[in-house]
């Protein structure tokens, strides 16, 4: 039992029961304010605990950390590289400091002023330097839907799909944080009725609802992470929007898979929710039939029950909830993804991002992309302001939210929000 996850804990900070950031969560991120340069923080209710300030106040002195300035950093990578025992020790200590019976910060005005920052006064930054980025394709319903639309309605799943977590290597340089603009990409497209392709802004800009995990431990080339070791290699999770241009994708994807229709941007939520904080929300996965090969078998509950929502907000107008999905719909879990990723001896680095692939369920209101929601544009959606969408317009904002909930404890990710701007 991880003590920081105890549902009976309460903080001396007032936290709304609908907050994503109760004392049981304590996600890590990078923030700055007018007077604080970028540094590590932990989200708690409407506040951020400044970990560098906490270290400067001597409140981490009893921990095994050799260098408390590790928190004074523009990315989480150096901290993540310290390994799971240190992530745990710091999260447990933060939990103790924020508990209602602990006076160390609570009863010292000067320390409180130094350590607590109002979230509304802070800028949240991309929390990690993304080392490598893999995008899996692990939702059965999404893979089936795309197969129905892009390929063969008779046989939508390719023969390999139920035997391995299919994925591709994506682009790390264009991963941005919530709040950053997404510019409509240009590229080559070819309509079926024309002989030649043309070049211009995409007409089929889309989002993909995903979650991604961040690797916390490097491996050597040639070594292999087993499914039962994978938990020790996972630091935490973020919401992930894998922005996509479907018309570019359709024309370019054969034979080598996604390329420029995907690499123009992906966005992540700013707070990294640790795998430790999500342990209470484990659920069994689906029956995998046919049986998977031995290196992909696993024991225990390795799927997660995280509610996911997507809202589309047109410029200056009311938003519409267009999708409600859940990570428990995924066919392949993170442990299987990591075992498959390393099965050929490919090395892991600290700060790799492994995205799930679009997470769709079986009902149309659980579809995790416009491609599926509007069935390739054939069933446009109507927004509260009366306008319709097949794909995304300039000025539209996509808002993703995610939270797990049990025993009245809600562990969430906050928001992932990005607005679409015209081609630069
Ligand atoms: Mn994707």
Boltz pocket constraint, residues with backbone or C-beta under 6 A from the ligand:
constraints:
  - pocket:
      binder: B
      contacts: [[A, 135], [A, 136], [A, 208], [A, 210], [A, 242], [A, 357], [A, 358]]
      max_distance: 6.0
